[in-house]
């Protein structure tokens, strides 16, 4: 029976093109297959005697087993045998899938964590833990600052603008004061002075109701977004006139979204080009927590490659972790914990050798390292000058000194970027496409990013980098000279200086952190190893003497009472996290903290 006429008409254009091609390659394909069969026969022939020696002794037993099976099944009808075989197969497949799911859960959690979670699920232990967690949750909630003016219901009548502003001013007074030269917070605030902040505030007001989702209505915002992307790409040696002329990208709400989108694009690109359905991603333990978040969101297996003794991730370590399911490898420039730049050249080369995309996380250092390099500091090459680098994430709202809420994700080619987009063609609301996770976005923050880069320019960013690096290097030097109780971790390439106890048995750095918090400082606590770090920004060029003096004073207090202060602040929680094998339990404490933070 021939094909229906409508199907013949549908296939006609394709057959017209494919038939001549098939006629040309058909004979060649036949020759290739014959040659392959001959080659396989030649390879297998020498193993014939060996196979006979292995199988011949087993043959009588196999035949006897087959005869016994025939006898046992002889009383069944063929359809019954078929049904029995199908049922047994279904049962085995179901059991195998359940076992695989259980093993995957154990792999993700780790054997120790899985065993601890099983133990915690026991009724008696679950009840005891619930009581203890309730006590801890209450203690955490009591420690959250609240102003007593919480509004938990929508007011029946609105308040005058002046009254609303007065309420907000009262709330704002409870925040930590920020002033250049006296800023006591690690990172957090990157804008260098009040004049620059005022410019950004004015720009925000100008564009406060714009939305780049509607580029036809707000063409100025669309243009500014494209220009910020182009300026960022050029700074990182991408775009016209470089070895990566097709670099493109998008603006996002922050570093985490940039990272999530780069991972999503790589996963989908590798699924399309390689057919990978069980994706894996290789990162170092010092990579940002956003990669763990992405692995959870996108169902990607996270493979951790160990760091070197210098706290850097190296290409050799990454190469050992790449498999046929790897969709992305990640390098940091610099890593958040220790401020060191990974071996980007080696990592990208290892990825390129296996045809795997390589993402460089420059969220923290993207707008700093290019200028640090120009100032003559030793900075490993980390950007699109490295051939194997396929994407980068860079935060304009950090050292680009824009208002919070903007970052840039860059790709070496549009082919990779298109997998970031979401297009919907069958929606009843019309044709839809969105470049990022958000639909509507604030055009105001895009405008502030553009204004910041244009106002500062190359020379302004270079000057800021000079002050930042002088402060960071001075802190590192003074710490080594004046504080023998502490040691610097690695050789920081940028603005982050991490330090740990020279002798952890004699000094608990988390107790040190609690004392510094009481003195008004806000450092970042690290783990594995236990350490602290301070991220210098343009607001910190004059804080080193005061910080060193307060660290020295806190160390003197701890020398007299090493453990007596450990019952307060974050030291108990970090101390528990350092010794507890049950990471799931620590995670539940973090959830309790987050619940308390989100309560009014």
N, C-alpha and C positions, 0 to 999 in steps of 0.2 A: 504494500500500500504506500503510495507516494505521499510527500509532504503536502499539507494544505496550501492552497494558492497564496493565502495571505502571508504564510510563513516563508514561502519561496520568495515573495516580493520583499519581505523584510530582510532576508539573508542575501539577496542578490548583490547589493553593493559590496558586502564583505567578501562574498565568494569571488567576485570579479577581481578583487585585490589579492586575496589569499591564494587562489588557484595557481597563478603563475609562479608565486613564491614556492608553493608546495611542489610544483613540478620541477623546480630548479634544485631544491634541497633534498627531495625524496631520494634520488640515487646516492647522494653523498651520505645521507643519514643511514641508508641501508649498509653502505660500506663501513661506516664507523661502527655500527652495531655488530657486524660480522667480525670486525677486527677486535672489538671488545670481548666478544664471546670466546674467540681463539685465545686472547690474552689471559682471560680468566681460567680457561681450560689448562693452559700451560702452567699457570700459577698453582692450580689445585692438584694437578696430576701427581707431583711428588708426595703429596700428603695422603694419597690413596692407601698405600700399605699400612700407614700408621692408623688411619681410621678403621681399617679392617681389623687390626690387632686390638683396637679398643672396643669395637662393637661386637665382634664375633663371640667373645665369651658371654656377653649379655644376651645374645640373640635367643637362646633356648628359654631363658627366664621371661623375656619379652613375649615370645610366642605363647608360653604357658599362661601368662597373665592375660593375653588377648583371648585365649580360648576360655579361660575362666570367666572373663567378662561377657563373652558371647553366651556362655551357658547361663549366667545369672540373669542376663537381659533377654534371654530367649523366650521367657514367659510373658514378656511385655509386647504389645503391639508397637509398630514403628512410631506412630504418632505419640504414644506414651513415652517412648525413649526420647523422642525429640523434645517433648514438654519437660521431661525430667532434666535433660541437659540444659535447656534454656533456663529453667528455674535455678539449677545449681550455678550456672554462669552468672545469672543476675545476683544471686546471693554472694558469690565470691567478689564480684565487681563492687557491690555495695559495701562489703566488709573492707575491701581494699581502699575504697574512697574514704571511708570513715577513719581507717588507720592512717591514711595519708594526711587527712585533715588534722588528726591528733598529732602526728609527727611534725607537721608544719607549725602547729601552735607551740609545740615544745621547742622547735627550732627558733621561732620568733622570740619566745620568752626566755629561752635558756633552760637547761635541765633543773638548775637550782631554783630559779624563779617559778617554774612550773610546779615543782615539788612543794614549794612554799605556798603557792596558790591552792593546791589540793589540800594542804594541811589547814589553811585558813577557811576552807569551805566546810570543814567538819563542824557539826552543829554546836558543840560545846565551845570550841575555840572561836567560832564565828560570833557567838554571844558575848564572850569575854572581850573580843576585839571591838565589837560594836560599842560597848560601854567605854572602853579606853579612847576610841576615836571620837566619841561624843564629848569627852572631857577635853581632848586636844582641840576639837573644833570650837568649843566654847572659849578656850584660851586664845585661839587664833582670832576669833571674832572680837574678843575683848581688846586685842592689840591693834585692831584696825581703827585708824583715826576717823571720827565722824564729828560733824559740827552741830548736831542737834537740830538742824533745820531741814531735815529730810522731808521731801514731798513725795508721798506714795499714792496720792490721788490727784487726778486732774482738777485744778481749781474750777469752781462753778463759774466764776467771773474772772476775766483776765485782769492783770495788774498793769498800771501805767508803766511806760518804758523806763522812767526814772527810778521807780521802785524796783523793777527787775534788775536794773544796773546796780543799785545799791546792794541788793542781795548777792549778786555775783561778785562785787568788790569785796564783800565780807568773806565770801568763800575763797577768793583768790589770795587773801591775806594769810591763809593757812598753808599755802604752798611754800616750798623752800625758796629763799631769796636767791636770785641769780644776778650777779654783777661781774663784769670783766675784772680779772685780777683777784677776785675773792670767791670765784665759783668753786665749790667743794665737791661737786658731783663728777664721778667718772663718766665721760661721754655725755649722753643725754642732751645737752644744749650745745649746739655747734655754731650758732650765729655769733659773730665776733663782737658786735657792739649795738648800742641802741639805735644809732643812725641807720644801720643796715636793716634792723628789725622794723623800724618805722616805714622804710621803703616797702618792705614786703607786706606790711599791714595795709598800706595805701593801695598797693596793687591788688591785694585780695578783695578789698572793697569794690574796686573797679570791675572785677570779673566775678563777683560773688554768686551771680545767678546763671552763669554759663555752664554748658554741659557739652563736652566733645562728642557725645553720642549723636548730637544733632549738628554735625559739621556744616551743613548748609545754612543753619541759622546763626552759628557762631564760628565763622570762618577764621577769625583771628586766633581763636584757641587752637583750632586744628593746625594752623600754621606754626604757632609757638611750640606745640608738641613735636611736630616734625623737626623744627630747628633745634630743640633741646636734644633730641635723639641724634641729629647730625653732629652737633657740637661735641656730645659725649663720645660718639664713635671716633671722631677725628682726634680727640685727646688720647684715645686708646689705640691709635694707629690703624684705624679702619676707615673705609670710605674712599672716595676718588683720590688717585695719586698715591695710594698705598698698595701693599701686597695683598690687602683684603678689600678690594674696591667695592664689593657688593654688601658690605656690612649694613644691616638694617635693624630695626627694633620697635619698641613700644614703650610708653610710659605706664607705670603701675602705681599702686598706692603705697608701696614700700618694698623693702628688701625681700621679705617673705613671699610676697606675691610674685616678684620677679623670679625668685628661685622656683616657686611652684610652677610657673608658666614655662620656664626653661626645661624643667623635668617633664612636664606634660608633653611639650613639643618633642623632646627626645624620645619619650616612650612611644608616642604615636608614629613618629618618623621611623623608628626601628621596627614597629609592628608592621608598617606598610612595606618597608624595603627589605626586611629580613624575616618577616612572619613571626616575630618573637611574641609569644603569648604569656610567658612567665617571666616578666622583666626583673632584672637585677640592677642595682646601682652601687657603685664602689665609692666610698667616702672614707675619710680619716676620722678618728675620734674627736678631733678638734674642729671638724666642720660644724656649721651652725645648726642649731636645733631644728631649723626649718626643713632640713633634709629628712629628719625623722618624721616630721609632720607630713611631708610630701609622700613618704613611703606608706604612711598610714592612709592618707587620702586616696592615693592612686594604686594601692595594692601592689607595691613594688618591694621586692626583697632587698633589704639594706645589708650590704656586705662591708664590714669595716676592715680597712687595711691598716696595719699598725704603723705608728709614727716612729721616726728615728730618734736617737738620743738627743738630737737637736730640736725636737718637738716639731719637725717638719715632716710632711708626707712626701715620700720619694717615689720615683717612677718604678723602681724595682719592686717595691712593696705592692704597688697598684697592679703591675703586670701579673703578679701571682694570683690576683683575685679576679681577673677578667675571665669570663666564661662565654659560651655561645649565647647565653641569655642576657648578657650585660647590655644595657641600653644607654648608660651614661657613666662617666667617671668624673669626679669632682676634685678641684684644687681650690685652695683658699689664698687670697692675696689682700691682706693677711688673714690668718685665722683669728677669730674673735678672742679665744682664751689667752694666747701667748704673744700675739702680734708679730708672728713670723710668717714669711711668704713661703708657701710650699714649693717643691721642685716642679714648677709648672712645665718647663721644657721636657723633663723626663716623663712626667705623667701624661702630657699630651702626646708625646712620641709613642708611649706604650699603648695609648688608646688608638692612635692613628694606625698602628701596626695591625690592630685587630678590626679596624673599620668602625670604631665606636666613638660617638661624640664625646667631647671633653668640655665641661663647663667650668669657668673660673669665677669664683665668688669674690667679686670686688666690692661688695656692698659697703664694707667698712673703709677700704683703702682706695677705692676707684678714683675719687677726686683728690687724693693726697699723694699716692705713690708716684704718679707721673711727674709731679713737681719735686718730690723728694729726690727722685733720680736726677732731675735737672740741677738740683743743688749740690750734686756730687756725692751723695750717700750711696752706699752699696745696696742696690735693689735688684734681685733676680728678675729677668725678663718674664713678664706675666700676662701680656695683653695679646692683641691680634698679630703682633710680630711673630708669635709662636705659631707655626703652620697648623698644628693639630688642635688649636683652640677653636671651638665651634660656637660657643656662646659665652656671654658674660652678664653679670648683674652688678649694677653700680647705683648707689644711693645719692641722689641729688640733695636729699634732706639731711645728710650727714655733713661731709666736708665740702659739699657743694653749697652749703649754708642756706638752703631753701627752707621754707616752712615744712613742718611734718606732713607727710602724705604723698611724697613723690619718690620714685625710683625709676631706673631705666634698665630694661632687659634688651640685650643686643645679640644678634645672630650673624654668623659669617655669610649667610645667604638667605634670600627670601624663601627658598625651598624648605629650609628648616623652620623659619618663622611661621609659615602658613599652618603648620600643625599646632600652633598656639591658638589660632583663631577658632571661634565657634560660629558656624553658619547653619541656619535653619531654613530650609526651603519649603517645608510643607506646613508651616504654621498658618492658622487661619487669620492671624493678625498681619500677615504680609511676609515678604522676604526679610530675613534678619541676619545680621552678622555683628559680632562683638570681638574686639581684639584682645580683651583681658577678661578676668573673672567677673568684674563688675559690668553692669550694663551702663546705667547712668554714672557719670564721674564728675567730680568738681573741676570745672575749668579754672577756678581761682587758684588752686594749688599748682596747676600747670603754669599759670602765668607767673606765680611767685618764683618757680624754679627758673623760668626764662629770665626774669628780672634779676635774680641773684647772679646767674652766670654772666649776664651782660654787664651788670654793675661792677662786679669784681674783675672780670676779665682774666686773662692769663697772668698778668703781673700781680693782680690782687691775690689770686690763689697761690701764686709762687711765694709772695711775701708772707701769707698766712702759714704756709707749709714751713717756711724758715723758722718762724716763731714757735710753732708747735714742736718741731724736731729739736730745737735748742732746749726747750723745756723737758721733753722726754729724755733726751740724752743726759741732761744735767741730773735729772732724777735718778736715772740708772747709775750714773757715776757716783753721786752722793750716797746712794743706797749701798753700793759696794764699798765705799770708803768709810762711811760712818756707822754702818749697821751690820756688824759681822754676824748677828743672829739670823740674818736673812740672806737669800741667794736669788739672783735673777735667773729666770727660766729661759734658756735659749739666748739667741742674739736677735732682739726685736728689730724689724726693718722699718717700722712706722711709729705710730703714736702710742701704742699700747706697751706698757711695761708690766710684766707679770713677775711675781716674786713669791717664794715659799720659805719655810723655816729651814735654816741650815741643818738643824737637828730637830726633826718632828717630835722626837721623844721629849724634848725640853721645851718646845714652844708650840702652842695651838694657835695657828694663824686665824682661826675663826673667832677665838677670844680676842685676838688683836683687832680683828675687824669690828667686833662689837664695841670695843673701847674707842676706836676711831669714829664709829657712828655716833657715840655719845659726845664726841668732840665736834660733831657737825660734818664729818666727811662721809661720803657715800661711795665706797669701793665695790668692785664686783668680786664675789666669792666664787672660786673655782674648785673643782674636785678632780681626783685621779691625775696628778697628785693634788693634795690640799694646798691651795694657793690663793692669792689675791691679785687683782690687777687694777691699774689706773689707766684710763684712756684720756690722753691729753687732747684738748681742742684749742681753738683760737681764744677761748676764754681762760686758758690756764697758763698763759705765758709767764705769770709772776707768782704762781702758787707753790713752787717747789720748796723754798725755804720753810714756809709754814707747814707743809705736809711732812717734810723730813723731821721737823721739830716735834710734831705731834706723834709721829710714829716712834721716835726715840723716847718720848715721854710715856707712851703706852707700853713699850717694851720694858721700861723701868718698873712700871706697875706690875706687869706680869712676872717679872723676875722675882718679885717679893711674894706673889700669890699666883702661881701658874695656872691653877685650876679653879680657884674660888669664884672667878667671874664667868665661868662657863655655863652657869645655870640660867643666863639671860640671853636675850637677842637670838641670833641665828645659829650660835655655836652648838646648842643641843641638837637641832635638826640636822645640821651638816655633820656633826659628830656621829649621829645615828646612821646617816646615809653612808658615811665612810666605812662603817663596820658591819652594817646589816647586809646579809646576802639577799634578803627579800626586797627586790626593787619594786615589786608590786605594792607592798605596804607603804613604801616611801611615796609612790605615786598617789596612793589614796590620801596621804597627808597633804600633798600638793593640791589635790582636788578639793580638799576641805578648805585650804587657804583660798583657792580661786572662788569657791562658793561664798566665802566670807567677804571677799573683795567686791563681788557683784551684788551683795546685799545692801540696801539703802541705809 
